[in-house]
Amino acid sequence: MASHEYTSVRSPRIKGARRLAKRAFRQRERRFLAEGPQAVREALARPGGVAELFATAEAARRHDDLVTAAYAAEVPVHRVSAEVMAELAQTVTPQGLVAVCPFVDVPLERVRGARLVAVLSHVRDPGNAGTVLRTADAAGADAVVFTDASVDPYNGKCVRASAGSLFHLPVVVGAPAAEAVALLREDGAAVWAADGEGGADLHTTADAGGLSGPVAWVFGNEAWGLPAQTVALTDGAVSVPIYGGAESLNLATAAAVCLYTTAREQRRPGRGDAQSA
C-alpha cells in the first residue's frame, strides 16, 4: 500500500514537489524532479538517490518492480491521481512516475585523475546538455563539468535528455570555466576546445597522439560556440572535419564524435595505461 494518497493539487506535499520545477527552489532545497521509469530506475539504483516517489495507480501496476525497489530502499511512495500527476510532470504525456531526488553534484576536485572529461561552457539548451551528458556516460567519460555559464543540469528537460546518466557519473555544477580548465591542465590532462573554426582537425590531433592520454573537451554554446577567452585557456581549438556538404554539426553530434574518438584513442593497445579495445 502507498504511504499516502493524493488527489488534490493543493496538497502542501504536492505543492512542495511542484515548485522544484523552478531553479530557485531546487537550489534552495538541493532537490530536483526525475520523471519517467528510466530516470526513476537509475535514481533508485543509486544509494540515497530518491527521497520520495509519486506514482499513479496504473504506473504502479505497470512498474511494480520500481515500486518494490522503492519500498525496499525505504523510500516513501505516494499514490496520486492522474490530475495530480499532470501537475507534477513536465511532459505532455506523463508516464505516471515522478521521483524527488537529492542533488548529485560533486566538488570540482573530484575530477582529479580523470582520463576523459566533458566541460560544458555556455551551453544553454537543456536538451543538448542532457544529451551530451548521456553521450559522455556512454563513451566512458569519468566526469562532466557544467560551468557557471551553462544550463542547470537539474532542469527537467536536461534530466530527461540524460536518460538516467545524471545518476551514473560525477557531475560538477557551477564551476567557472577558467577554474575548471586550470585544474584539469594542472592535473596533466590535455584540454581541447571543440570549435568548428579550430585550427587543427580532430583526426590530425588524434594521429599526433593528442588524444591518447588524459583529455578534457570544452564544448560551447549551440549558436556561437566558445568565447575567444575560453579557447585561450585551453591547449587549442580542434574542429570535427566535415567531408560532405553540411555547414556544421550540432553540439550533441560534435560532442559524440569528439568523445568517442578520444575513447577509442585511449583504448588503443600501447596507449599508456589504457586497455586495448
Wavefront OBJ file of the C-alpha trace (Angstrom):
o trace
v 0.000 0.000 0.000
v 1.237 3.505 -0.787
v 2.430 5.672 2.089
v -0.127 8.357 1.214
v -2.666 9.050 -1.477
v -3.116 12.489 -3.027
v -5.939 13.592 -5.265
v -5.663 17.364 -4.841
v -3.027 19.610 -6.386
v -3.491 21.909 -3.384
v -1.878 19.445 -1.004
v 1.216 21.004 0.657
v 3.301 17.970 -0.297
v 2.258 18.222 -3.933
v 2.893 21.963 -3.952
v 6.307 21.330 -2.430
v 7.230 18.903 -5.188
v 5.777 21.059 -7.957
v 7.902 24.057 -7.038
v 11.048 22.040 -7.757
v 10.305 22.775 -11.404
v 11.815 26.204 -10.654
v 15.569 26.576 -10.341
v 15.458 28.879 -7.321
v 13.549 26.296 -5.276
v 15.776 23.467 -6.495
v 18.869 25.315 -5.371
v 17.358 26.241 -2.030
v 16.277 22.687 -1.217
v 19.011 20.892 -3.210
v 16.408 18.569 -4.670
v 15.035 18.045 -8.170
v 12.444 16.016 -10.062
v 13.218 12.914 -12.112
v 10.340 11.876 -14.349
v 9.590 8.578 -16.048
v 10.543 4.947 -15.386
v 14.059 5.154 -16.846
v 15.112 8.103 -14.676
v 13.413 6.632 -11.609
v 15.103 3.255 -12.169
v 18.570 4.826 -12.359
v 17.908 7.069 -9.374
v 16.783 4.113 -7.258
v 19.931 2.210 -8.233
v 21.988 4.953 -6.588
v 22.089 4.683 -2.757
v 20.022 7.557 -1.367
v 19.119 8.602 -4.899
v 15.388 9.041 -4.253
v 13.783 10.949 -1.395
v 10.175 10.151 -2.333
v 8.256 8.713 -5.260
v 4.898 9.736 -6.725
v 3.024 7.205 -8.863
v -0.405 6.830 -10.394
v -2.214 3.537 -9.784
v -1.716 2.486 -13.407
v 2.011 3.292 -13.383
v 2.458 1.493 -10.061
v 0.960 -1.659 -11.603
v 2.978 -1.337 -14.806
v 6.236 -0.686 -12.970
v 5.728 -2.845 -9.913
v 9.472 -3.591 -9.843
v 10.276 0.080 -9.293
v 7.682 0.490 -6.566
v 9.014 -2.644 -4.888
v 12.571 -1.294 -5.127
v 11.439 1.986 -3.591
v 9.851 0.199 -0.640
v 12.991 -1.914 -0.217
v 15.024 1.296 -0.026
v 12.537 2.728 2.496
v 11.516 5.447 0.064
v 8.015 6.847 0.704
v 5.713 6.001 -2.218
v 2.742 8.306 -2.737
v -0.220 7.283 -4.878
v -1.549 10.234 -6.885
v -4.438 10.816 -9.243
v -3.911 11.435 -12.949
v -4.800 15.093 -12.362
v -2.092 15.468 -9.730
v 0.458 13.648 -11.890
v -0.295 16.031 -14.755
v 0.663 18.891 -12.432
v 3.844 17.215 -11.185
v 5.063 16.043 -14.583
v 6.711 18.368 -17.087
v 5.854 16.344 -20.181
v 2.774 16.460 -22.372
v 2.071 12.759 -21.862
v 3.219 11.817 -18.333
v 4.361 8.249 -17.737
v 2.955 8.214 -14.219
v 6.171 8.258 -12.164
v 7.965 11.240 -10.658
v 10.736 10.997 -8.081
v 12.056 13.734 -5.818
v 15.832 13.313 -5.750
v 18.642 14.944 -3.760
v 21.258 16.810 -5.804
v 24.055 14.549 -7.018
v 26.761 17.058 -7.989
v 30.283 16.835 -6.599
v 33.102 19.360 -5.973
v 35.451 20.194 -8.845
v 38.299 18.436 -7.012
v 36.561 15.127 -7.773
v 37.655 15.335 -11.426
v 41.326 14.943 -10.482
v 42.789 11.796 -12.005
v 40.079 11.588 -14.667
v 41.094 10.366 -18.117
v 38.131 11.751 -20.045
v 36.058 14.797 -19.054
v 33.405 16.842 -20.850
v 33.206 20.513 -19.882
v 30.047 22.374 -20.901
v 30.779 26.096 -21.202
v 27.966 28.491 -22.169
v 25.704 25.581 -23.159
v 22.201 26.957 -22.703
v 19.846 24.390 -24.226
v 18.864 21.785 -21.591
v 18.096 19.124 -24.192
v 21.536 19.459 -25.734
v 23.203 19.495 -22.322
v 21.407 16.345 -21.225
v 22.284 14.603 -24.484
v 25.971 15.484 -24.084
v 25.838 14.124 -20.527
v 24.291 10.890 -21.809
v 26.896 10.647 -24.574
v 29.770 11.275 -22.152
v 28.454 8.468 -19.963
v 28.199 6.115 -22.942
v 31.731 6.994 -24.091
v 33.121 6.107 -20.679
v 33.871 9.640 -19.508
v 34.889 9.999 -15.875
v 33.062 13.280 -15.208
v 31.040 16.099 -16.740
v 31.501 19.721 -15.685
v 28.686 22.262 -16.093
v 30.307 25.684 -15.811
v 28.634 28.642 -14.138
v 27.632 29.969 -17.573
v 25.775 26.806 -18.586
v 22.254 25.489 -18.078
v 21.206 23.875 -14.806
v 21.655 20.085 -15.172
v 18.679 19.630 -12.835
v 16.367 21.338 -15.324
v 13.588 18.847 -16.110
v 14.359 18.707 -19.828
v 18.057 18.160 -19.126
v 17.311 15.359 -16.659
v 15.060 13.629 -19.196
v 17.562 14.039 -22.042
v 20.291 12.474 -19.910
v 18.186 9.255 -19.799
v 19.457 8.383 -16.331
v 23.125 9.197 -16.977
v 22.909 12.064 -14.486
v 22.989 9.345 -11.813
v 25.917 7.418 -13.317
v 28.997 9.617 -13.247
v 30.358 12.568 -11.249
v 28.780 15.862 -12.304
v 30.254 19.216 -11.278
v 27.914 22.216 -11.288
v 28.700 25.926 -11.337
v 32.487 25.900 -11.656
v 34.000 28.867 -13.545
v 35.436 27.694 -16.872
v 38.854 29.165 -16.079
v 38.992 27.320 -12.758
v 37.926 24.010 -14.286
v 40.406 24.227 -17.168
v 43.241 25.260 -14.845
v 42.637 22.288 -12.547
v 42.449 19.832 -15.440
v 45.645 21.117 -17.043
v 47.413 21.156 -13.692
v 46.387 17.531 -13.312
v 48.098 16.654 -16.581
v 45.151 16.497 -18.960
v 45.225 17.879 -22.475
v 42.337 20.336 -22.682
v 40.892 20.870 -26.150
v 38.251 23.390 -27.204
v 35.759 21.884 -29.633
v 35.392 24.635 -32.221
v 34.144 24.441 -35.783
v 36.705 27.089 -36.713
v 39.538 25.294 -34.916
v 42.975 25.401 -36.460
v 43.544 21.651 -36.047
v 41.115 18.939 -37.018
v 40.123 16.033 -34.811
v 41.762 13.297 -36.850
v 45.080 15.125 -37.174
v 45.080 15.712 -33.431
v 44.352 12.042 -32.801
v 47.078 10.891 -35.232
v 49.583 13.134 -33.452
v 48.833 11.431 -30.120
v 46.949 14.378 -28.685
v 44.036 12.213 -27.527
v 45.874 9.209 -26.135
v 46.441 10.480 -22.590
v 44.040 12.173 -20.176
v 41.807 14.537 -22.171
v 39.162 17.139 -21.369
v 36.904 18.561 -24.078
v 35.340 22.007 -23.698
v 32.065 22.384 -25.586
v 30.447 25.766 -26.179
v 27.202 27.460 -26.985
v 24.926 25.891 -29.609
v 24.769 29.033 -31.749
v 28.035 30.914 -31.290
v 30.472 28.370 -29.897
v 33.104 29.292 -27.325
v 34.281 32.801 -26.379
v 37.832 33.537 -27.517
v 38.939 33.992 -23.924
v 37.779 30.472 -23.072
v 39.554 28.959 -26.084
v 42.715 30.799 -24.993
v 42.677 28.882 -21.709
v 42.924 25.518 -23.467
v 45.665 23.701 -25.383
v 43.992 24.721 -28.615
v 40.846 24.633 -30.729
v 40.005 21.442 -32.598
v 37.310 21.007 -35.230
v 35.461 17.914 -36.412
v 36.252 17.566 -40.132
v 33.298 17.978 -42.477
v 33.752 15.738 -45.529
v 30.355 16.366 -47.083
v 28.293 19.422 -47.828
v 26.888 20.084 -44.344
v 27.617 23.537 -42.990
v 28.305 22.235 -39.478
v 27.399 19.678 -36.825
v 25.117 20.413 -33.915
v 26.560 20.441 -30.404
v 25.442 16.982 -29.319
v 26.696 15.318 -32.509
v 30.065 17.092 -32.398
v 30.447 16.126 -28.749
v 29.694 12.493 -29.551
v 32.338 12.408 -32.291
v 34.979 14.066 -30.080
v 34.297 11.905 -27.032
v 34.138 8.604 -28.896
v 37.242 9.383 -30.939
v 39.085 10.112 -27.706
v 37.762 6.982 -26.009
v 38.983 4.931 -28.976
v 42.437 6.511 -28.935
v 42.789 5.980 -25.194
v 41.948 2.299 -25.605
v 44.355 1.526 -28.401
v 46.997 -1.078 -27.446
v 50.103 0.559 -26.039
v 48.422 3.880 -25.248
v 49.676 4.465 -21.714
v 47.570 2.704 -19.110
v 44.561 2.412 -21.419
v 43.183 -1.024 -22.101
v 43.044 -2.324 -25.630
v 39.745 -2.066 -27.405
l 1 2 3 4 5 6 7 8 9 10 11 12 13 14 15 16 17 18 19 20 21 22 23 24 25 26 27 28 29 30 31 32 33 34 35 36 37 38 39 40 41 42 43 44 45 46 47 48 49 50 51 52 53 54 55 56 57 58 59 60 61 62 63 64 65 66 67 68 69 70 71 72 73 74 75 76 77 78 79 80 81 82 83 84 85 86 87 88 89 90 91 92 93 94 95 96 97 98 99 100 101 102 103 104 105 106 107 108 109 110 111 112 113 114 115 116 117 118 119 120 121 122 123 124 125 126 127 128 129 130 131 132 133 134 135 136 137 138 139 140 141 142 143 144 145 146 147 148 149 150 151 152 153 154 155 156 157 158 159 160 161 162 163 164 165 166 167 168 169 170 171 172 173 174 175 176 177 178 179 180 181 182 183 184 185 186 187 188 189 190 191 192 193 194 195 196 197 198 199 200 201 202 203 204 205 206 207 208 209 210 211 212 213 214 215 216 217 218 219 220 221 222 223 224 225 226 227 228 229 230 231 232 233 234 235 236 237 238 239 240 241 242 243 244 245 246 247 248 249 250 251 252 253 254 255 256 257 258 259 260 261 262 263 264 265 266 267 268 269 270 271 272 273 274 275 276 277
